[in-house]
Amino acid sequence: MTSRGEILVAARRLIDRDGWERLSIRKLAAEIGVGATTLYHHVQDKEDLLLLLIHEYGEQIASPEMPVDPRERIITAAIVIHDACAAWPWAAEVLTTDGFVARLGTSALSLVEAVVAGAIDYGCTPDQAVHVFRSIWYYTVGEILVRSHSARRREDARPVYQDALFAKLDPADLPQLAAIAGRWATLTSQDTYIEGLRGLVDGLLARMRSAGRVDLTVFPA
């Protein structure tokens, strides 16, 4: 008999080795040494398998004690989300569609709750609080995927096109970029997520609170 736990362990092994894009029920069955039909007793398809993995991982995330201050509560929850996804960047990629919260388990949803509740406690309307979370999520997942893809590119020894670009910049046309060209790679490799997060949260809360309503030109549906 093949247990769900064995299936998930083997699936994680395949993802770590080959990437989540190449995972298939057929490959997983071969990895375990069973027929594909056996796996369909436990999972419906590849998407169902990935969600089971994400749910299991989410339940293992330790939720810290949340600060009383609503702004700090938002930032704390966002950092936990970031760190969890950074450890499993493929999970962030799976969750890059709108409506992804419906795919999360209770533990992960509690972090979403912390962000939304923090925004409401700060003075946002519930609608505004959802837009605050959405903006933070876009910033967070973008940071994770850019860094993950860049690291993979370096590991595969693929060319870094920015070096060639900056080598031929004309200071007469792009003076600021040309001046900073030699330090661009170093500067963009620095981890500024928390600093950027604090700036983003401060800006979002200040704008939402002062407006008193959601500005749909800034936060389109």
N, C-alpha and C positions, 0 to 999 in steps of 0.2 A: 504494500500500500504506500502511496506517495502522499505526504501531508502537505498542507498549504505552507507550513513553515519551511519545509524542504524546497518547495517551489520558489518561494521568495528569496531564500538564500542563494539558490542557483541563479535566479534572475539578476540579483545584485552582482554576482560574480561575472556574469556575461556583460552587464552594463559597464562595470569597471574595466573589463578587458577590451570590449569592442565598441562601446558607446550605446546609448539607448536607442539611437536610430536604427541600429542593426539588429536589435532584439526582435525575435519572432517566436511564436509558439512552437514552430518546427525546430528551431535551433535550441530552444529551451528544453524541449522533450529529448533531443539528442544529448544535451548536456547532462540531464538526469538519468538517461538510459531507459526511457519509457516511450510509449506511443503518444502521439499528439492527442489522440482521443481521451487518454487518461487525464491530461491537463484540463480538458474542457469540462471535466467534472468539478473543477475548482475555480477556473477563470473563464469568462466569456470570450475575451479576445485580448489583444495586446494592450489596448487602452485600459481595460479593466485591470489587467496585471499591473500596469504602471500606477494606477490609482491606489491599488492595494499596497504597493511599495511605499507610496507617498504617505498614505494613512498610517502605516506601521511606523515609518520614520517620524512622522509628526507626533505620534503618541510618546516618542522617546525624548522629545525636546523638553528640557527642564525650563519651566516658566519661572522667572525671577519674581521676587516680591515687587509689586508695582509701586512707584512713588505716589504720594498723595497729590502732588502738584500735577495738574492735568497735562501741561506741556511736556514735563519730564516723563510722564506716563506714556505719551505718544512716542517720544523718542526712544524710550527703553524698549517698548514693544517692537518698534521698527528695527532696532538693532538686533533683537533676537531673531526676527524674521530674516534679516539680511544674513546673519551668521549661519543660520540653519540652511538657507538656500545656497550660500557660498560653499558650504561643505558638500552639498549635492547639487551642483549647478544644472545638471540635466533635469532635476525636478522643477527648477525655476523655468526652464525652457518648456516643459510640458504644461506649465501653468500660465502661459503667456496669452491666453485668450480671455476676453471679457466673460464674466460669469464663472470664473475659475473658483470662486469661493464655495460654489455648490459642490466642488470636488474635495473640499477639505474636511478633515475629521474634527472632533470636538476640541482637541488640544490646540490645533492650529487656529481654529475659529476663535478661541479665547484671546488670541493675540490681535486678531482683527477687531474683536469686541473692545479690547483695551484702547486701540487707536480711535475708534468711533466714539466710545464713551468719553475718552479724554477730550476730544474735540467738542463734544456737546457740553461737558462740564466747563470748558473754557468759555463757552458762550455761543458756539455755532448751533445752527438749526440741525436737525437730523439729516436733511438733504445735504447741507454743507459739509457735515461730518463725513458722509460717504465720499464726497469729492476730495476731501482732505486725504482719506485713506487711499483713494484711487491714485492721486498724484504722488503720494509717498511710494506706493507699490510700483508705479511706472519708473520712478527714479531708482528704486532699489533693484528691480529686476534688470533694468538697463545696465546699471553698474556691474552686476554679477555676470551678465552674459558677455559684455564687452571684455571684461577681464578673463573670463573663462575661454572665450574664443581666441583672445590674444595669446594666452598661455599655450593653448593647443597648437597655435600656429608656430610658436617658438619651438615647441617640442618636436614638431614635424619638420623643422628646419626650412620652413617656407619663407619666401622673401618678405621683408618689411618695407613696404612701398614708401613710407613716409621719409625714410632716409634719402631715397632718390629724389623725392619731391623737394625737401628742404635744401638739398645740395644745389638746386638750380633756381631758387627763388631770386627774383630781381628786387633789390631793395627799393628801387624807384617805384615799383608797382605795389609791393606789399612790405612796407618798411618795418612794421612791428613784427610780423611773422619772420622776416629775414633776420631781424636782430635777435630773436629768441630761438632760432632754428637749432642751434647747437645744444640747447638745454631742453628742447621740447620732449624728447623721449624720456628723460629723467623726471621731468615735472609731471607728465601724464601717467607715469608709472607709480607715483606716490599714492598712498591710500588716504584719500580725503573724504571718505564716505560720511563719517560722523559729522565733520565740519559742514559738509554740504547739506546733510540732513537737518542739522540745526537751523541753518539759514533758510532752507525750504519750509520747515515747519513754522518758523517765526513769520515768514512772509505770508504763508497760507492763512494762519490764524489771524494775523493783523488785518489782512484784506477781507476775510470772511466776516470778522466781527464788526469792522467799520462799515461794510456794505449792508449788512443786515439781511442779505439775500444772496443766492447763488448767481454769479455773473456767468451766464452760459457762453459768452463770447470768449471767456478765459478757460472755462472748463466745459468744452463741448461734450455732448452725450456720446 
